[in-house]
Amino acid sequence: MRFDAVYYSHFKCNLRRIADYPNLSNWLRELYQWPGIAETVNFEHIKGHYYASHRTINPTGIIPKGPALDLQAGHDRQRLSGEGVWSS
């Protein structure tokens, strides 16, 4: 969940984002949409922690507003087996 929001820019892992890989980004959106997962993810807290606490990497403590991540968007994971991984 944190890669595109933090690792991509903060840790300079910026060759590609998860969003640039269709299968990974669809999997991430499906995972985020599993019951109980979204409630445990707070991107403002995640970004605030990483950008404010690693002063050797980010000496100014500036916390970016972006990226805007829409993990509630549809995914195409049902094409793999006829339905998503999660089933009730």
N, CA, C and O atoms as CSV, one atom per row, in Angstrom:
chain,resi,resn,atom,element,x,y,z
A,1,MET,N,N,0.814,-1.193,0.000
A,1,MET,CA,C,0.000,0.000,0.000
A,1,MET,C,C,0.861,1.263,0.000
A,1,MET,O,O,0.463,2.287,-0.554
A,2,ARG,N,N,2.022,1.192,0.611
A,2,ARG,CA,C,2.829,2.398,0.808
A,2,ARG,C,C,3.738,2.760,-0.364
A,2,ARG,O,O,4.235,3.885,-0.426
A,3,PHE,N,N,3.962,1.838,-1.286
A,3,PHE,CA,C,5.011,2.060,-2.273
A,3,PHE,C,C,4.804,3.337,-3.073
A,3,PHE,O,O,5.677,4.205,-3.066
A,4,ASP,N,N,3.674,3.482,-3.764
A,4,ASP,CA,C,3.461,4.672,-4.586
A,4,ASP,C,C,3.333,5.932,-3.734
A,4,ASP,O,O,3.739,7.012,-4.162
A,5,ALA,N,N,2.778,5.803,-2.544
A,5,ALA,CA,C,2.570,6.966,-1.676
A,5,ALA,C,C,3.863,7.466,-1.045
A,5,ALA,O,O,4.007,8.667,-0.814
A,6,VAL,N,N,4.811,6.566,-0.760
A,6,VAL,CA,C,6.013,6.966,-0.028
A,6,VAL,C,C,7.306,6.477,-0.671
A,6,VAL,O,O,8.173,7.283,-1.009
A,7,TYR,N,N,7.437,5.208,-0.838
A,7,TYR,CA,C,8.724,4.640,-1.252
A,7,TYR,C,C,9.196,5.185,-2.594
A,7,TYR,O,O,10.387,5.439,-2.774
A,8,TYR,N,N,8.277,5.367,-3.535
A,8,TYR,CA,C,8.612,5.838,-4.871
A,8,TYR,C,C,9.420,7.138,-4.825
A,8,TYR,O,O,10.445,7.253,-5.497
A,9,SER,N,N,8.975,8.093,-4.056
A,9,SER,CA,C,9.682,9.377,-4.008
A,9,SER,C,C,10.616,9.509,-2.809
A,9,SER,O,O,11.755,9.948,-2.962
A,10,HIS,N,N,10.159,9.142,-1.643
A,10,HIS,CA,C,10.945,9.358,-0.426
A,10,HIS,C,C,12.243,8.550,-0.420
A,10,HIS,O,O,13.304,9.070,-0.077
A,11,PHE,N,N,12.150,7.290,-0.798
A,11,PHE,CA,C,13.335,6.431,-0.806
A,11,PHE,C,C,13.976,6.338,-2.185
A,11,PHE,O,O,14.890,5.543,-2.401
A,12,LYS,N,N,13.486,7.164,-3.123
A,12,LYS,CA,C,14.053,7.249,-4.480
A,12,LYS,C,C,13.971,5.930,-5.239
A,12,LYS,O,O,14.831,5.634,-6.068
A,13,CYS,N,N,12.946,5.145,-4.960
A,13,CYS,CA,C,12.690,3.898,-5.706
A,13,CYS,C,C,11.790,4.267,-6.880
A,13,CYS,O,O,10.673,3.763,-6.999
A,14,ASN,N,N,12.286,5.156,-7.751
A,14,ASN,CA,C,11.393,5.807,-8.694
A,14,ASN,C,C,11.574,5.419,-10.152
A,14,ASN,O,O,11.327,6.230,-11.044
A,15,LEU,N,N,11.999,4.200,-10.401
A,15,LEU,CA,C,12.036,3.744,-11.781
A,15,LEU,C,C,10.608,3.579,-12.305
A,15,LEU,O,O,10.276,4.053,-13.391
A,16,ARG,N,N,9.780,2.907,-11.527
A,16,ARG,CA,C,8.359,2.740,-11.863
A,16,ARG,C,C,7.537,2.641,-10.577
A,16,ARG,O,O,8.024,2.215,-9.530
A,17,ARG,N,N,6.282,3.048,-10.696
A,17,ARG,CA,C,5.346,2.933,-9.582
A,17,ARG,C,C,4.553,1.639,-9.718
A,17,ARG,O,O,4.545,1.029,-10.787
A,18,ILE,N,N,3.898,1.221,-8.666
A,18,ILE,CA,C,2.988,0.074,-8.753
A,18,ILE,C,C,1.930,0.362,-9.823
A,18,ILE,O,O,1.536,-0.535,-10.568
A,19,ALA,N,N,1.476,1.603,-9.894
A,19,ALA,CA,C,0.461,1.996,-10.874
A,19,ALA,C,C,0.919,1.766,-12.311
A,19,ALA,O,O,0.084,1.660,-13.209
A,20,ASP,N,N,2.212,1.686,-12.543
A,20,ASP,CA,C,2.740,1.467,-13.890
A,20,ASP,C,C,2.730,-0.004,-14.307
A,20,ASP,O,O,3.025,-0.324,-15.458
A,21,TYR,N,N,2.400,-0.876,-13.396
A,21,TYR,CA,C,2.316,-2.313,-13.675
A,21,TYR,C,C,0.852,-2.734,-13.569
A,21,TYR,O,O,0.333,-2.855,-12.459
A,22,PRO,N,N,0.178,-2.959,-14.689
A,22,PRO,CA,C,-1.262,-3.249,-14.643
A,22,PRO,C,C,-1.648,-4.405,-13.721
A,22,PRO,O,O,-2.603,-4.274,-12.956
A,23,ASN,N,N,-0.950,-5.511,-13.768
A,23,ASN,CA,C,-1.338,-6.647,-12.925
A,23,ASN,C,C,-1.129,-6.354,-11.447
A,23,ASN,O,O,-1.969,-6.707,-10.620
A,24,LEU,N,N,-0.011,-5.710,-11.107
A,24,LEU,CA,C,0.235,-5.368,-9.696
A,24,LEU,C,C,-0.760,-4.329,-9.191
A,24,LEU,O,O,-1.260,-4.442,-8.072
A,25,SER,N,N,-1.048,-3.321,-10.007
A,25,SER,CA,C,-1.975,-2.287,-9.537
A,25,SER,C,C,-3.392,-2.840,-9.394
A,25,SER,O,O,-4.116,-2.446,-8.480
A,26,ASN,N,N,-3.796,-3.743,-10.283
A,26,ASN,CA,C,-5.107,-4.386,-10.121
A,26,ASN,C,C,-5.143,-5.241,-8.863
A,26,ASN,O,O,-6.134,-5.235,-8.133
A,27,TRP,N,N,-4.062,-5.977,-8.608
A,27,TRP,CA,C,-3.985,-6.797,-7.389
A,27,TRP,C,C,-4.045,-5.910,-6.143
A,27,TRP,O,O,-4.745,-6.232,-5.183
A,28,LEU,N,N,-3.308,-4.790,-6.159
A,28,LEU,CA,C,-3.300,-3.892,-5.006
A,28,LEU,C,C,-4.693,-3.324,-4.748
A,28,LEU,O,O,-5.131,-3.248,-3.600
A,29,ARG,N,N,-5.390,-2.925,-5.813
A,29,ARG,CA,C,-6.756,-2.412,-5.632
A,29,ARG,C,C,-7.682,-3.492,-5.089
A,29,ARG,O,O,-8.513,-3.217,-4.224
A,30,GLU,N,N,-7.548,-4.723,-5.589
A,30,GLU,CA,C,-8.383,-5.803,-5.057
A,30,GLU,C,C,-8.092,-6.028,-3.579
A,30,GLU,O,O,-9.015,-6.139,-2.773
A,31,LEU,N,N,-6.822,-6.095,-3.222
A,31,LEU,CA,C,-6.437,-6.300,-1.823
A,31,LEU,C,C,-7.003,-5.196,-0.939
A,31,LEU,O,O,-7.563,-5.477,0.121
A,32,TYR,N,N,-6.863,-3.947,-1.365
A,32,TYR,CA,C,-7.368,-2.808,-0.602
A,32,TYR,C,C,-8.879,-2.919,-0.386
A,32,TYR,O,O,-9.394,-2.487,0.646
A,33,GLN,N,N,-9.580,-3.491,-1.352
A,33,GLN,CA,C,-11.036,-3.586,-1.282
A,33,GLN,C,C,-11.538,-4.801,-0.507
A,33,GLN,O,O,-12.743,-4.940,-0.299
A,34,TRP,N,N,-10.652,-5.668,-0.082
A,34,TRP,CA,C,-11.074,-6.791,0.761
A,34,TRP,C,C,-11.700,-6.234,2.041
A,34,TRP,O,O,-11.262,-5.195,2.534
A,35,PRO,N,N,-12.696,-6.894,2.575
A,35,PRO,CA,C,-13.322,-6.428,3.813
A,35,PRO,C,C,-12.286,-6.249,4.933
A,35,PRO,O,O,-11.489,-7.144,5.214
A,36,GLY,N,N,-12.321,-5.084,5.553
A,36,GLY,CA,C,-11.459,-4.805,6.696
A,36,GLY,C,C,-10.106,-4.205,6.373
A,36,GLY,O,O,-9.439,-3.699,7.276
A,37,ILE,N,N,-9.673,-4.240,5.122
A,37,ILE,CA,C,-8.337,-3.742,4.784
A,37,ILE,C,C,-8.309,-2.213,4.714
A,37,ILE,O,O,-7.470,-1.585,5.359
A,38,ALA,N,N,-9.209,-1.611,3.944
A,38,ALA,CA,C,-9.193,-0.155,3.755
A,38,ALA,C,C,-9.237,0.592,5.085
A,38,ALA,O,O,-8.637,1.658,5.224
A,39,GLU,N,N,-9.944,0.035,6.054
A,39,GLU,CA,C,-10.065,0.700,7.355
A,39,GLU,C,C,-8.737,0.757,8.105
A,39,GLU,O,O,-8.592,1.541,9.043
A,40,THR,N,N,-7.777,-0.054,7.706
A,40,THR,CA,C,-6.481,-0.074,8.394
A,40,THR,C,C,-5.436,0.787,7.700
A,40,THR,O,O,-4.305,0.889,8.177
A,41,VAL,N,N,-5.798,1.407,6.581
A,41,VAL,CA,C,-4.839,2.183,5.790
A,41,VAL,C,C,-5.169,3.664,5.906
A,41,VAL,O,O,-6.275,4.089,5.570
A,42,ASN,N,N,-4.210,4.446,6.380
A,42,ASN,CA,C,-4.372,5.892,6.499
A,42,ASN,C,C,-3.167,6.541,5.816
A,42,ASN,O,O,-2.104,6.684,6.421
A,43,PHE,N,N,-3.341,6.929,4.557
A,43,PHE,CA,C,-2.211,7.445,3.789
A,43,PHE,C,C,-1.643,8.740,4.358
A,43,PHE,O,O,-0.440,8.979,4.248
A,44,GLU,N,N,-2.466,9.567,4.955
A,44,GLU,CA,C,-1.944,10.798,5.563
A,44,GLU,C,C,-1.005,10.453,6.718
A,44,GLU,O,O,0.051,11.069,6.865
A,45,HIS,N,N,-1.378,9.489,7.523
A,45,HIS,CA,C,-0.525,9.050,8.625
A,45,HIS,C,C,0.758,8.412,8.090
A,45,HIS,O,O,1.849,8.697,8.584
A,46,ILE,N,N,0.623,7.557,7.089
A,46,ILE,CA,C,1.785,6.880,6.514
A,46,ILE,C,C,2.775,7.902,5.969
A,46,ILE,O,O,3.965,7.837,6.279
A,47,LYS,N,N,2.297,8.845,5.159
A,47,LYS,CA,C,3.196,9.859,4.592
A,47,LYS,C,C,3.782,10.738,5.688
A,47,LYS,O,O,4.973,11.050,5.666
A,48,GLY,N,N,2.955,11.136,6.642
A,48,GLY,CA,C,3.445,11.969,7.738
A,48,GLY,C,C,4.556,11.292,8.511
A,48,GLY,O,O,5.559,11.922,8.845
A,49,HIS,N,N,4.383,10.013,8.796
A,49,HIS,CA,C,5.414,9.277,9.533
A,49,HIS,C,C,6.723,9.228,8.759
A,49,HIS,O,O,7.764,9.626,9.281
A,50,TYR,N,N,6.684,8.752,7.541
A,50,TYR,CA,C,7.922,8.583,6.777
A,50,TYR,C,C,8.612,9.910,6.488
A,50,TYR,O,O,9.810,10.051,6.734
A,51,TYR,N,N,7.868,10.881,5.970
A,51,TYR,CA,C,8.498,12.135,5.564
A,51,TYR,C,C,8.951,12.988,6.744
A,51,TYR,O,O,9.909,13.749,6.609
A,52,ALA,N,N,8.298,12.886,7.880
A,52,ALA,CA,C,8.678,13.706,9.033
A,52,ALA,C,C,9.722,13.042,9.915
A,52,ALA,O,O,10.462,13.737,10.612
A,53,SER,N,N,9.802,11.720,9.905
A,53,SER,CA,C,10.703,11.056,10.848
A,53,SER,C,C,12.077,10.725,10.279
A,53,SER,O,O,13.001,10.448,11.044
A,54,HIS,N,N,12.232,10.745,8.987
A,54,HIS,CA,C,13.534,10.432,8.383
A,54,HIS,C,C,14.230,11.721,7.958
A,54,HIS,O,O,14.289,12.039,6.770
A,55,ARG,N,N,14.745,12.446,8.910
A,55,ARG,CA,C,15.351,13.753,8.642
A,55,ARG,C,C,16.637,13.675,7.822
A,55,ARG,O,O,17.014,14.661,7.188
A,56,THR,N,N,17.312,12.538,7.819
A,56,THR,CA,C,18.513,12.442,6.983
A,56,THR,C,C,18.131,12.355,5.501
A,56,THR,O,O,18.912,12.757,4.638
A,57,ILE,N,N,16.963,11.844,5.207
A,57,ILE,CA,C,16.482,11.747,3.824
A,57,ILE,C,C,15.687,12.990,3.442
A,57,ILE,O,O,15.766,13.454,2.305
A,58,ASN,N,N,14.930,13.525,4.378
A,58,ASN,CA,C,14.051,14.668,4.131
A,58,ASN,C,C,14.283,15.717,5.216
A,58,ASN,O,O,13.445,15.884,6.102
A,59,PRO,N,N,15.413,16.426,5.156
A,59,PRO,CA,C,15.768,17.353,6.237
A,59,PRO,C,C,14.769,18.484,6.460
A,59,PRO,O,O,14.707,19.031,7.561
A,60,THR,N,N,13.993,18.847,5.453
A,60,THR,CA,C,13.022,19.932,5.624
A,60,THR,C,C,11.727,19.455,6.266
A,60,THR,O,O,10.942,20.269,6.755
A,61,GLY,N,N,11.496,18.154,6.270
A,61,GLY,CA,C,10.270,17.613,6.844
A,61,GLY,C,C,9.023,17.899,6.028
A,61,GLY,O,O,7.907,17.750,6.527
A,62,ILE,N,N,9.198,18.304,4.785
A,62,ILE,CA,C,8.049,18.594,3.926
A,62,ILE,C,C,7.326,17.292,3.585
A,62,ILE,O,O,7.943,16.308,3.177
A,63,ILE,N,N,6.013,17.308,3.761
A,63,ILE,CA,C,5.176,16.144,3.475
A,63,ILE,C,C,4.360,16.451,2.218
A,63,ILE,O,O,3.579,17.402,2.208
A,64,PRO,N,N,4.531,15.658,1.160
A,64,PRO,CA,C,3.800,15.942,-0.082
A,64,PRO,C,C,2.305,15.673,0.050
A,64,PRO,O,O,1.883,14.820,0.831
A,65,LYS,N,N,1.516,16.406,-0.718
A,65,LYS,CA,C,0.070,16.179,-0.733
A,65,LYS,C,C,-0.283,14.939,-1.542
A,65,LYS,O,O,-1.236,14.234,-1.209
A,66,GLY,N,N,0.459,14.672,-2.580
A,66,GLY,CA,C,0.152,13.554,-3.477
A,66,GLY,C,C,1.028,12.365,-3.189
A,66,GLY,O,O,1.826,12.382,-2.252
A,67,PRO,N,N,0.889,11.365,-3.965
A,67,PRO,CA,C,-0.002,11.265,-5.115
A,67,PRO,C,C,-1.430,10.929,-4.692
A,67,PRO,O,O,-1.674,10.421,-3.598
A,68,ALA,N,N,-2.356,11.227,-5.589
A,68,ALA,CA,C,-3.753,10.855,-5.348
A,68,ALA,C,C,-3.926,9.403,-5.773
A,68,ALA,O,O,-3.803,9.082,-6.955
A,69,LEU,N,N,-4.206,8.535,-4.828
A,69,LEU,CA,C,-4.371,7.113,-5.107
A,69,LEU,C,C,-5.843,6.741,-4.995
A,69,LEU,O,O,-6.473,6.990,-3.968
A,70,ASP,N,N,-6.386,6.151,-6.044
A,70,ASP,CA,C,-7.782,5.714,-6.012
A,70,ASP,C,C,-7.820,4.195,-5.948
A,70,ASP,O,O,-7.990,3.522,-6.965
A,71,LEU,N,N,-7.662,3.668,-4.751
A,71,LEU,CA,C,-7.648,2.221,-4.581
A,71,LEU,C,C,-9.049,1.625,-4.533
A,71,LEU,O,O,-9.208,0.407,-4.453
A,72,GLN,N,N,-10.067,2.485,-4.582
A,72,GLN,CA,C,-11.449,2.003,-4.661
A,72,GLN,C,C,-11.886,1.811,-6.111
A,72,GLN,O,O,-12.983,1.314,-6.368
A,73,ALA,N,N,-11.030,2.202,-7.061
A,73,ALA,CA,C,-11.357,2.033,-8.480
A,73,ALA,C,C,-11.482,0.549,-8.803
A,73,ALA,O,O,-10.957,-0.306,-8.090
A,74,GLY,N,N,-12.178,0.268,-9.874
A,74,GLY,CA,C,-12.361,-1.122,-10.272
A,74,GLY,C,C,-11.043,-1.806,-10.609
A,74,GLY,O,O,-10.061,-1.154,-10.967
A,75,HIS,N,N,-11.038,-3.104,-10.491
A,75,HIS,CA,C,-9.882,-3.911,-10.880
A,75,HIS,C,C,-10.388,-4.993,-11.823
A,75,HIS,O,O,-11.592,-5.235,-11.908
A,76,ASP,N,N,-9.477,-5.638,-12.523
A,76,ASP,CA,C,-9.907,-6.663,-13.477
A,76,ASP,C,C,-9.492,-8.065,-13.046
A,76,ASP,O,O,-9.324,-8.952,-13.884
A,77,ARG,N,N,-9.327,-8.261,-11.760
A,77,ARG,CA,C,-8.823,-9.536,-11.249
A,77,ARG,C,C,-9.774,-10.704,-11.510
A,77,ARG,O,O,-9.335,-11.853,-11.553
A,78,GLN,N,N,-11.053,-10.434,-11.683
A,78,GLN,CA,C,-11.998,-11.513,-11.936
A,78,GLN,C,C,-11.685,-12.230,-13.249
A,78,GLN,O,O,-12.122,-13.365,-13.437
A,79,ARG,N,N,-10.945,-11.603,-14.156
A,79,ARG,CA,C,-10.604,-12.239,-15.428
A,79,ARG,C,C,-9.677,-13.436,-15.236
A,79,ARG,O,O,-9.572,-14.282,-16.124
A,80,LEU,N,N,-9.006,-13.517,-14.092
A,80,LEU,CA,C,-8.038,-14.583,-13.867
A,80,LEU,C,C,-8.686,-15.915,-13.519
A,80,LEU,O,O,-8.193,-16.966,-13.929
A,81,SER,N,N,-9.769,-15.888,-12.778
A,81,SER,CA,C,-10.380,-17.151,-12.360
A,81,SER,C,C,-11.905,-17.124,-12.422
A,81,SER,O,O,-12.564,-18.062,-11.972
A,82,GLY,N,N,-12.457,-16.066,-12.971
A,82,GLY,CA,C,-13.907,-15.946,-13.015
A,82,GLY,C,C,-14.463,-15.131,-11.864
A,82,GLY,O,O,-15.606,-14.678,-11.927
A,83,GLU,N,N,-13.668,-14.934,-10.801
A,83,GLU,CA,C,-14.066,-14.094,-9.671
A,83,GLU,C,C,-12.805,-13.646,-8.951
A,83,GLU,O,O,-11.731,-14.205,-9.172
A,84,GLY,N,N,-12.925,-12.653,-8.101
A,84,GLY,CA,C,-11.775,-12.170,-7.345
A,84,GLY,C,C,-11.266,-13.216,-6.368
A,84,GLY,O,O,-11.899,-14.252,-6.164
A,85,VAL,N,N,-10.147,-12.942,-5.782
A,85,VAL,CA,C,-9.563,-13.862,-4.810
A,85,VAL,C,C,-10.471,-13.997,-3.604
A,85,VAL,O,O,-10.665,-15.096,-3.085
A,86,TRP,N,N,-11.026,-12.887,-3.162
A,86,TRP,CA,C,-11.878,-12.895,-1.973
A,86,TRP,C,C,-13.241,-13.450,-2.327
A,86,TRP,O,O,-13.855,-13.019,-3.303
A,87,SER,N,N,-13.712,-14.383,-1.560
A,87,SER,CA,C,-15.085,-14.859,-1.712
A,87,SER,C,C,-15.655,-15.086,-0.321
A,87,SER,O,O,-14.952,-15.513,0.594
A,88,SER,N,N,-16.928,-14.797,-0.182
A,88,SER,CA,C,-17.534,-14.942,1.142
A,88,SER,C,C,-18.365,-16.186,1.242
A,88,SER,O,O,-18.946,-16.458,2.292
